Amino acid sequence: MIHAIKTILAFDYGLRQIGIAVGNCLTSTTQPLAIIRAKDGIPQWPELEKIVREWQPELIVVGDPLNMDGSDGVLGERARKFARRLHGRLGLTVEMSDERLSSFEAKQSQRDKGHKGHYKDSPIDSYAAELILQTWMRQNGHL
């Protein structure tokens, strides 16, 4: 486990958009941040790097889209490639975190809060990133 982690950014990787959330290990809090556009899984790097500079995380967590049986998901290799690129471009430690059901849970949570279900107009990727982050924080004793 990495010591002295205060701020973490989490990413819900997708081919058209990538959700981002931030967490603070000292206060055990998380919040959804932004959704950045991607083209065939390649993010708008300047926009992503601006968010990273603003929040200055000690760690980045990327959702690992496993199948329900734990096998590799269709997007698994792409998500891991994205994680390697983040590490290479930013020089930060990047960890993968199981994201099974994060999009489903994010949609359910937003419906419970009154979301009408028009996810194309109001995407939930940053909420999914927050759930990925909460999973990582729970597993590592920060929540």
C-alpha positions in Angstrom: 0.0 0.0 0.0 1.2 3.5 -0.8 1.7 5.8 2.2 0.9 9.5 2.5 -1.9 9.4 0.0 -4.2 12.4 0.4 -5.8 13.1 -3.0 -6.8 10.4 -5.5 -8.4 10.9 -9.0 -10.5 8.0 -10.4 -11.4 7.4 -14.0 -14.3 5.5 -15.5 -12.8 4.7 -18.9 -15.0 4.6 -22.0 -14.5 4.9 -25.7 -16.6 8.1 -26.1 -16.2 9.7 -22.7 -14.3 9.2 -19.5 -15.8 10.1 -16.1 -13.6 11.6 -13.4 -14.0 11.7 -9.6 -11.8 12.9 -6.8 -11.3 11.6 -3.3 -9.6 12.7 -0.1 -8.1 10.0 2.1 -7.7 12.3 5.1 -11.4 13.2 5.2 -12.7 10.0 3.6 -14.7 12.0 1.1 -15.4 11.6 -2.6 -17.1 13.6 -5.3 -17.8 13.3 -9.0 -15.9 15.9 -11.1 -16.1 16.0 -14.8 -16.7 14.0 -17.9 -14.1 14.5 -20.7 -14.7 13.4 -24.3 -12.7 10.7 -25.9 -12.4 9.6 -29.5 -12.2 5.8 -29.8 -10.9 5.7 -26.2 -8.3 8.4 -26.6 -9.1 11.3 -24.2 -8.7 15.0 -24.8 -5.3 14.9 -23.1 -5.0 18.7 -22.5 -8.3 18.7 -20.7 -7.4 15.6 -18.6 -4.0 17.0 -17.8 -5.5 20.3 -16.6 -7.7 18.5 -14.2 -4.7 16.5 -12.9 -2.7 19.7 -12.4 -5.6 21.3 -10.6 -6.1 18.4 -8.1 -2.5 17.2 -7.8 -3.3 13.6 -6.9 -0.8 11.3 -5.3 -2.6 8.3 -6.9 -4.8 7.6 -9.9 -7.3 4.8 -10.0 -8.7 3.4 -13.2 -11.8 1.2 -13.3 -11.1 -2.3 -14.5 -14.1 -3.5 -16.5 -14.2 -7.1 -15.5 -17.0 -9.5 -16.4 -19.2 -10.7 -13.6 -17.2 -14.0 -13.4 -14.0 -12.0 -12.9 -12.7 -12.6 -16.4 -11.4 -9.9 -18.7 -14.1 -7.6 -20.0 -14.2 -6.4 -23.6 -12.8 -3.0 -22.6 -10.3 -4.5 -20.2 -7.1 -4.2 -22.3 -8.1 -0.8 -23.5 -8.6 0.4 -19.9 -5.2 -1.0 -18.9 -3.6 0.7 -21.9 -5.2 4.0 -20.8 -3.8 3.4 -17.3 -0.3 2.8 -18.7 -0.6 6.0 -20.8 -1.7 8.0 -17.7 1.4 6.7 -15.8 3.7 7.4 -18.7 2.3 10.9 -19.4 1.9 12.0 -15.8 4.5 10.1 -13.9 2.0 9.2 -11.2 1.2 5.8 -9.7 -1.8 4.3 -11.3 -3.8 1.3 -9.9 -6.7 -0.6 -11.4 -9.9 -1.2 -9.4 -12.7 -3.6 -10.1 -15.6 -1.6 -11.6 -18.2 -4.4 -12.0 -21.7 -2.9 -11.7 -20.4 0.7 -11.2 -22.3 2.0 -14.2 -25.4 0.1 -13.1 -25.1 1.4 -9.5 -24.5 4.9 -10.7 -27.6 4.8 -12.9 -29.7 3.4 -10.0 -28.3 6.0 -7.6 -29.1 8.8 -10.0 -32.6 7.5 -10.7 -33.2 7.4 -6.9 -32.2 11.1 -6.9 -34.7 12.0 -9.6 -32.7 11.5 -12.8 -35.1 10.9 -15.7 -32.9 8.3 -17.4 -31.7 10.4 -20.4 -28.0 9.4 -19.9 -27.0 10.6 -23.4 -28.1 14.1 -22.4 -26.9 13.8 -18.8 -24.3 11.1 -18.5 -23.4 9.5 -15.3 -19.8 8.5 -16.0 -18.4 10.8 -13.2 -20.7 9.1 -10.7 -19.5 5.7 -11.9 -15.9 7.0 -11.4 -16.9 8.0 -7.9 -18.2 4.5 -7.2 -14.9 3.1 -8.5 -13.0 5.4 -6.2 -15.2 4.5 -3.2 -14.5 0.8 -3.9 -10.8 1.4 -4.0 -10.9 3.5 -0.8 -13.0 0.9 1.1 -10.6 -1.9 0.0 -7.6 0.1 1.2 -9.0 1.3 4.5 -9.7 4.9 3.6 -13.6 4.7 3.9 
